[in-house]
Amino acid sequence: MTDKHSIAIIGNRDTILGFKALGVHTFDANTPEEATDLLLKLKSEGGSHAIIFITEDLSEGITKENWKKLSGTALPAIIPVPDSKGSKGSGIRRIGKMVEQAVGSDIFNE
């Protein structure tokens, strides 16, 4: 593992283009399969990315088996975000599940 961690985003070109100017590593993917392959590759590179954002439309197509492979360690944190068309709500639901696992309580629903 490296001492310096970076941030990455996976999504369609229109969504990720602006993040490059912020120093975020951008990875173009148009299907959940492409995104899964990229996530598995980035995870296997030994932790150079602490956070990987992925657009909701792509994250929704990742199989439960692949999520298990990707969620086995603390890093990278894989965070679904809305794409350029707007939020579908799946990203906040996934973050809610992650927080519930971490703290043992659903703090988003009252």
C-alpha positions as CSV (number, residue, x, y, z in Angstrom):
1,M,0.0,0.0,0.0
2,T,1.3,3.5,-0.8
3,D,1.5,6.4,1.6
4,K,-0.4,8.6,-0.8
5,H,-4.0,7.7,-1.7
6,S,-5.9,9.3,-4.6
7,I,-9.5,9.6,-5.6
8,A,-11.0,8.1,-8.8
9,I,-14.3,8.3,-10.5
10,I,-15.9,5.8,-12.9
11,G,-18.7,6.9,-15.2
12,N,-19.6,8.0,-18.7
13,R,-17.5,10.6,-20.4
14,D,-20.0,13.5,-19.9
15,T,-20.2,12.9,-16.2
16,I,-16.5,12.4,-15.4
17,L,-14.9,15.0,-17.6
18,G,-15.0,17.9,-15.2
19,F,-13.5,15.8,-12.4
20,K,-10.2,15.6,-14.2
21,A,-9.5,19.3,-13.7
22,L,-9.8,18.6,-9.9
23,G,-7.0,16.1,-10.0
24,V,-9.4,13.1,-9.7
25,H,-8.4,10.0,-11.8
26,T,-11.1,9.5,-14.3
27,F,-12.1,6.2,-15.9
28,D,-14.6,6.0,-18.7
29,A,-17.1,3.2,-18.5
30,N,-20.5,2.8,-20.3
31,T,-21.7,-0.5,-18.9
32,P,-21.9,-2.1,-15.5
33,E,-19.6,-4.8,-16.8
34,E,-16.9,-2.3,-17.9
35,A,-17.2,-0.5,-14.5
36,T,-16.9,-3.8,-12.6
37,D,-13.8,-4.7,-14.5
38,L,-12.3,-1.3,-13.7
39,L,-13.2,-1.5,-10.1
40,L,-11.7,-5.0,-9.7
41,K,-8.5,-3.8,-11.5
42,L,-8.2,-0.7,-9.3
43,K,-8.8,-2.7,-6.2
44,S,-6.1,-5.2,-7.2
45,E,-3.5,-2.4,-7.7
46,G,-2.8,-2.4,-4.0
47,G,-4.7,0.5,-2.6
48,S,-3.5,3.5,-4.6
49,H,-7.1,4.9,-4.5
50,A,-8.7,5.5,-1.1
51,I,-12.1,6.5,-2.6
52,I,-13.6,5.5,-5.9
53,F,-16.8,7.2,-7.0
54,I,-19.0,5.4,-9.5
55,T,-22.1,6.7,-11.1
56,E,-25.4,5.3,-9.9
57,D,-26.4,4.0,-13.2
58,L,-23.3,1.8,-13.4
59,S,-23.3,0.8,-9.7
60,E,-26.9,-0.5,-10.0
61,G,-25.8,-3.1,-12.5
62,I,-23.0,-4.6,-10.4
63,T,-23.9,-8.1,-9.2
64,K,-24.1,-9.0,-5.5
65,E,-21.2,-11.4,-5.9
66,N,-19.0,-8.6,-7.3
67,W,-20.1,-6.2,-4.6
68,K,-18.9,-8.8,-2.1
69,K,-15.5,-9.0,-3.8
70,L,-15.2,-5.2,-3.8
71,S,-16.4,-4.7,-0.3
72,G,-14.0,-7.1,1.5
73,T,-11.6,-4.4,2.7
74,A,-11.9,-0.9,4.0
75,L,-10.1,0.7,1.1
76,P,-11.1,1.7,-1.4
77,A,-14.4,3.1,-0.3
78,I,-16.7,2.8,-3.4
79,I,-19.3,5.5,-3.3
80,P,-22.2,5.7,-5.8
81,V,-22.9,9.3,-7.0
82,P,-25.5,10.7,-9.4
83,D,-24.5,11.0,-13.1
84,S,-25.1,14.0,-15.3
85,K,-28.8,13.1,-15.6
86,G,-29.4,13.4,-11.9
87,S,-29.9,11.1,-8.8
88,K,-31.9,7.9,-8.8
89,G,-31.6,7.5,-5.1
90,S,-29.6,4.3,-5.1
91,G,-26.4,6.0,-4.1
92,I,-27.8,7.3,-0.9
93,R,-29.4,3.9,-0.1
94,R,-26.1,2.2,-0.6
95,I,-24.3,4.7,1.6
96,G,-27.0,4.2,4.2
97,K,-26.3,0.5,4.2
98,M,-22.6,1.1,4.5
99,V,-23.1,3.4,7.5
100,E,-25.5,1.0,9.1
101,Q,-22.9,-1.8,8.8
102,A,-20.2,0.4,10.3
103,V,-22.1,1.9,13.2
104,G,-24.8,-0.8,13.7
105,S,-27.8,1.6,13.3
106,D,-29.7,3.1,10.4
107,I,-29.0,6.8,11.1
108,F,-30.5,8.0,7.9
109,N,-34.0,6.8,8.6
110,E,-35.6,8.1,11.8
